Amino acid sequence: MTTTKKKPMQNITINIPKIYDDNIQKLIKNKIVPNRSAAIRIAIREFLHIEYENLKLLGYFN
């Protein structure tokens, strides 16, 4: 049986506006994301991907 090793997670504390959390809770209720942590990880991953693409467009990577 093949096992995959999970990447280590870093525990952080953040403060977000209530409206953000209200909308995250709606995503959870509608089963779009499983929990708050997953929603925030997805948002950060997408943000970093977009910023990486922007840096490529600006010529930071050859």
N, CA, C and O atoms as a MOPAC input file, in Angstrom:
PM7 MOZYME 1SCF
protein

 N      0.82900 1    -1.16700 1     0.00000 1
 C      0.00000 1     0.00000 1     0.00000 1
 C      0.89000 1     1.25200 1     0.00000 1
 O      1.84400 1     1.34000 1     0.77200 1
 N      0.57200 1     2.20700 1    -0.86200 1
 C      1.34300 1     3.42700 1    -0.95100 1
 C      0.77300 1     4.47200 1    -0.00200 1
 O     -0.43600 1     4.70400 1     0.03200 1
 N      1.65500 1     5.09800 1     0.76500 1
 C      1.20700 1     6.17300 1     1.64700 1
 C      1.81400 1     7.48100 1     1.17200 1
 O      2.96100 1     7.53000 1     0.72700 1
 N      1.03000 1     8.52900 1     1.27400 1
 C      1.53400 1     9.83800 1     0.90200 1
 C      1.76200 1    10.63500 1     2.17500 1
 O      0.94800 1    10.60600 1     3.09800 1
 N      2.87300 1    11.34100 1     2.20800 1
 C      3.21900 1    12.12900 1     3.37400 1
 C      2.59000 1    13.51800 1     3.25800 1
 O      2.78500 1    14.21300 1     2.26100 1
 N      1.84900 1    13.91000 1     4.26700 1
 C      1.23100 1    15.23300 1     4.27400 1
 C      2.29500 1    16.29300 1     4.53200 1
 O      3.22700 1    16.08500 1     5.30800 1
 N      2.13600 1    17.43000 1     3.86500 1
 C      3.03400 1    18.54400 1     4.09700 1
 C      2.72400 1    19.14500 1     5.46100 1
 O      1.56100 1    19.23600 1     5.85500 1
 N      3.75800 1    19.55300 1     6.17600 1
 C      3.49400 1    20.14300 1     7.49700 1
 C      2.73200 1    21.45700 1     7.38300 1
 O      2.95500 1    22.23700 1     6.45700 1
 N      1.84900 1    21.68900 1     8.31400 1
 C      1.05500 1    22.91300 1     8.34200 1
 C      1.61100 1    23.84200 1     9.41300 1
 O      2.13100 1    23.39500 1    10.43600 1
 N      1.49400 1    25.12600 1     9.16200 1
 C      1.87600 1    26.14500 1    10.13300 1
 C      0.60500 1    26.74400 1    10.70400 1
 O     -0.25700 1    27.20200 1     9.95300 1
 N      0.48000 1    26.74800 1    12.00800 1
 C     -0.69400 1    27.31400 1    12.66200 1
 C     -0.48700 1    28.81500 1    12.82200 1
 O      0.51200 1    29.24600 1    13.39700 1
 N     -1.43400 1    29.62000 1    12.31200 1
 C     -1.35400 1    31.07600 1    12.44800 1
 C     -2.68500 1    31.60700 1    12.96500 1
 O     -3.71400 1    30.93700 1    12.88100 1
 N     -2.64500 1    32.80400 1    13.49000 1
 C     -3.85600 1    33.47700 1    13.94000 1
 C     -4.02900 1    34.72000 1    13.08900 1
 O     -3.08600 1    35.49100 1    12.91300 1
 N     -5.22900 1    34.91900 1    12.55800 1
 C     -5.50700 1    36.10900 1    11.76000 1
 C     -6.80500 1    36.74300 1    12.23500 1
 O     -7.64500 1    36.09200 1    12.85700 1
 N     -6.94600 1    37.99900 1    11.93500 1
 C     -8.19500 1    38.71500 1    12.18400 1
 C     -8.77400 1    39.09800 1    10.82800 1
 O     -8.08200 1    39.67700 1     9.99100 1
 N    -10.03600 1    38.77400 1    10.62000 1
 C    -10.69700 1    39.12600 1     9.37100 1
 C    -12.01400 1    39.83600 1     9.68700 1
 O    -12.59800 1    39.62700 1    10.75000 1
 N    -12.47300 1    40.67000 1     8.76600 1
 C    -13.76700 1    41.32600 1     8.98500 1
 C    -14.89200 1    40.28900 1     9.10700 1
 O    -14.84100 1    39.22800 1     8.48400 1
 N    -15.88400 1    40.60400 1     9.90000 1
 C    -17.01800 1    39.69600 1    10.12300 1
 C    -17.68900 1    39.30700 1     8.81000 1
 O    -18.10700 1    38.16000 1     8.64900 1
 N    -17.79700 1    40.24000 1     7.87500 1
 C    -18.45000 1    39.93100 1     6.59300 1
 C    -17.71200 1    38.81600 1     5.85400 1
 O    -18.34000 1    37.99400 1     5.18600 1
 N    -16.37300 1    38.78300 1     5.97100 1
 C    -15.60400 1    37.70100 1     5.34100 1
 C    -15.97000 1    36.37100 1     5.97300 1
 O    -16.21100 1    35.38400 1     5.27800 1
 N    -16.01100 1    36.35600 1     7.32000 1
 C    -16.34500 1    35.10400 1     7.99300 1
 C    -17.78200 1    34.69000 1     7.70100 1
 O    -18.06500 1    33.50300 1     7.54100 1
 N    -18.68600 1    35.65500 1     7.63300 1
 C    -20.07800 1    35.32700 1     7.29100 1
 C    -20.14300 1    34.63000 1     5.93300 1
 O    -20.86800 1    33.65000 1     5.76100 1
 N    -19.38000 1    35.14500 1     4.97800 1
 C    -19.39000 1    34.53800 1     3.65000 1
 C    -18.69200 1    33.18400 1     3.62300 1
 O    -19.10700 1    32.28400 1     2.89300 1
 N    -17.64600 1    33.04000 1     4.40600 1
 C    -16.99700 1    31.72400 1     4.51600 1
 C    -17.97800 1    30.72100 1     5.10200 1
 O    -18.04700 1    29.57900 1     4.64700 1
 N    -18.74300 1    31.14400 1     6.11700 1
 C    -19.72600 1    30.24100 1     6.71900 1
 C    -20.79000 1    29.81900 1     5.70500 1
 O    -21.26600 1    28.68500 1     5.74500 1
 N    -21.16500 1    30.72100 1     4.79600 1
 C    -22.11200 1    30.36600 1     3.73400 1
 C    -21.50800 1    29.31300 1     2.80500 1
 O    -22.19800 1    28.38900 1     2.37500 1
 N    -20.21000 1    29.45700 1     2.49600 1
 C    -19.53600 1    28.45700 1     1.65100 1
 C    -19.52600 1    27.09300 1     2.33000 1
 O    -19.72200 1    26.06500 1     1.68200 1
 N    -19.29700 1    27.09300 1     3.63400 1
 C    -19.29300 1    25.83700 1     4.39400 1
 C    -20.70100 1    25.23600 1     4.41000 1
 O    -20.87100 1    24.03900 1     4.18200 1
 N    -21.69600 1    26.06200 1     4.67800 1
 C    -23.08600 1    25.58800 1     4.73700 1
 C    -23.51800 1    24.96800 1     3.40800 1
 O    -24.25000 1    23.97900 1     3.38300 1
 N    -23.05200 1    25.56500 1     2.29500 1
 C    -23.40700 1    25.05100 1     0.96900 1
 C    -22.44600 1    23.97300 1     0.46600 1
 O    -22.49100 1    23.57100 1    -0.69700 1
 N    -21.57000 1    23.51100 1     1.37700 1
 C    -20.63500 1    22.41800 1     1.08800 1
 C    -19.69200 1    22.72200 1    -0.07800 1
 O    -19.30200 1    21.82700 1    -0.82900 1
 N    -19.33500 1    24.00400 1    -0.21400 1
 C    -18.37000 1    24.41600 1    -1.23600 1
 C    -16.95900 1    24.22200 1    -0.70200 1
 O    -16.05000 1    23.86000 1    -1.44900 1
 N    -16.78000 1    24.46100 1     0.58000 1
 C    -15.52000 1    24.17500 1     1.27300 1
 C    -15.86200 1    23.41800 1     2.54500 1
 O    -16.94800 1    23.59500 1     3.09700 1
 N    -14.94400 1    22.57100 1     3.02100 1
 C    -15.27600 1    21.77700 1     4.21100 1
 C    -15.20000 1    22.54900 1     5.52900 1
 O    -15.90400 1    22.22400 1     6.48400 1
 N    -14.34400 1    23.57200 1     5.57600 1
 C    -14.17100 1    24.30900 1     6.82600 1
 C    -13.48900 1    25.65000 1     6.55900 1
 O    -13.06700 1    25.93500 1     5.43800 1
 N    -13.39100 1    26.45800 1     7.59500 1
 C    -12.81700 1    27.79800 1     7.48000 1
 C    -11.35500 1    27.74800 1     7.04200 1
 O    -10.93700 1    28.52700 1     6.18500 1
 N    -10.58400 1    26.84800 1     7.61900 1
 C     -9.16400 1    26.75000 1     7.25800 1
 C     -8.97600 1    26.44800 1     5.78000 1
 O     -8.12400 1    27.04400 1     5.12000 1
 N     -9.76600 1    25.52900 1     5.26900 1
 C     -9.66400 1    25.17700 1     3.84700 1
 C    -10.01300 1    26.37600 1     2.97100 1
 O     -9.35400 1    26.61800 1     1.96000 1
 N    -11.03700 1    27.12100 1     3.35100 1
 C    -11.43700 1    28.29700 1     2.56500 1
 C    -10.30500 1    29.31600 1     2.50700 1
 O    -10.02400 1    29.87900 1     1.44900 1
 N     -9.66400 1    29.54900 1     3.63200 1
 C     -8.58400 1    30.52900 1     3.67600 1
 C     -7.36600 1    30.02500 1     2.91600 1
 O     -6.70900 1    30.80900 1     2.23000 1
 N     -7.04200 1    28.71900 1     3.02100 1
 C     -5.92200 1    28.15400 1     2.25000 1
 C     -6.16100 1    28.29400 1     0.75300 1
 O     -5.24200 1    28.63400 1     0.00700 1
 N     -7.38900 1    28.03500 1     0.30900 1
 C     -7.71800 1    28.16600 1    -1.11100 1
 C     -7.54500 1    29.61300 1    -1.56300 1
 O     -6.97000 1    29.87100 1    -2.62100 1
 N     -8.04100 1    30.55600 1    -0.76300 1
 C     -7.93400 1    31.97300 1    -1.11800 1
 C     -6.47100 1    32.40600 1    -1.22000 1
 O     -6.09900 1    33.12300 1    -2.14900 1
 N     -5.64700 1    31.97500 1    -0.27500 1
 C     -4.22800 1    32.33400 1    -0.31400 1
 C     -3.54000 1    31.69600 1    -1.51000 1
 O     -2.74600 1    32.34900 1    -2.18700 1
 N     -3.83300 1    30.42500 1    -1.78000 1
 C     -3.22100 1    29.72900 1    -2.91900 1
 C     -3.56600 1    30.43400 1    -4.22700 1
 O     -2.69400 1    30.63000 1    -5.07300 1
 N     -4.83200 1    30.81700 1    -4.40000 1
 C     -5.24600 1    31.50600 1    -5.62600 1
 C     -4.59100 1    32.88400 1    -5.73400 1
 O     -4.16900 1    33.28500 1    -6.81900 1
 N     -4.50400 1    33.60600 1    -4.62600 1
 C     -3.85200 1    34.91100 1    -4.62300 1
 C     -2.38300 1    34.77900 1    -5.03900 1
 O     -1.90300 1    35.53200 1    -5.88600 1
 N     -1.67900 1    33.82100 1    -4.44000 1
 C     -0.26300 1    33.63700 1    -4.77200 1
 C     -0.07800 1    33.23000 1    -6.22800 1
 O      0.87700 1    33.66400 1    -6.87300 1
 N     -0.97300 1    32.40700 1    -6.75000 1
 C     -0.89400 1    32.00500 1    -8.15100 1
 C     -1.05700 1    33.21800 1    -9.06600 1
 O     -0.30200 1    33.38100 1   -10.02500 1
 N     -2.03100 1    34.05900 1    -8.77400 1
 C     -2.26000 1    35.26200 1    -9.58500 1
 C     -1.05800 1    36.19400 1    -9.51100 1
 O     -0.62200 1    36.72300 1   -10.53400 1
 N     -0.52000 1    36.40000 1    -8.32200 1
 C      0.62900 1    37.28600 1    -8.17700 1
 C      1.84500 1    36.73500 1    -8.91500 1
 O      2.61100 1    37.50300 1    -9.49800 1
 N      2.03200 1    35.42800 1    -8.89600 1
 C      3.13400 1    34.80400 1    -9.62900 1
 C      2.96800 1    35.06300 1   -11.13100 1
 O      3.93000 1    35.40200 1   -11.82100 1
 N      1.74700 1    34.90100 1   -11.62000 1
 C      1.48300 1    35.15300 1   -13.04000 1
 C      1.73900 1    36.61600 1   -13.38500 1
 O      2.29400 1    36.91200 1   -14.44400 1
 N      1.34000 1    37.54000 1   -12.49800 1
 C      1.58900 1    38.96000 1   -12.73500 1
 C      3.08300 1    39.25300 1   -12.79900 1
 O      3.52600 1    40.02700 1   -13.64700 1
 N      3.85200 1    38.65200 1   -11.92300 1
 C      5.30400 1    38.86200 1   -11.93300 1
 C      5.92900 1    38.32800 1   -13.21600 1
 O      6.86300 1    38.92800 1   -13.74900 1
 N      5.41700 1    37.19900 1   -13.71600 1
 C      5.91300 1    36.66800 1   -14.99600 1
 C      5.62200 1    37.65200 1   -16.12000 1
 O      6.48200 1    37.91900 1   -16.95900 1
 N      4.40000 1    38.19300 1   -16.13300 1
 C      4.02700 1    39.15600 1   -17.17000 1
 C      4.90300 1    40.39800 1   -17.12300 1
 O      5.18600 1    40.99900 1   -18.15900 1
 N      5.32800 1    40.78200 1   -15.94400 1
 C      6.16400 1    41.95900 1   -15.79500 1
 C      7.64300 1    41.67700 1   -16.05500 1
 O      8.47500 1    42.58100 1   -15.96800 1
 N      7.96500 1    40.43700 1   -16.37000 1
 C      9.34000 1    40.08700 1   -16.74100 1
 C     10.24900 1    39.72400 1   -15.59700 1
 O     11.46900 1    39.73100 1   -15.76300 1
 N      9.70000 1    39.40700 1   -14.43500 1
 C     10.54800 1    39.02900 1   -13.31400 1
 C     11.11900 1    37.62900 1   -13.46600 1
 O     12.13400 1    37.30600 1   -12.84900 1
 N     10.48900 1    36.80000 1   -14.27100 1
 C     10.97700 1    35.44200 1   -14.51900 1
 C     11.20400 1    35.29900 1   -16.01500 1
 O     10.34100 1    35.65800 1   -16.81600 1
 N     12.33800 1    34.78700 1   -16.38200 1
 C     12.62900 1    34.59700 1   -17.82500 1
 C     12.28600 1    33.21000 1   -18.27000 1
 O     12.46300 1    32.87600 1   -19.44100 1

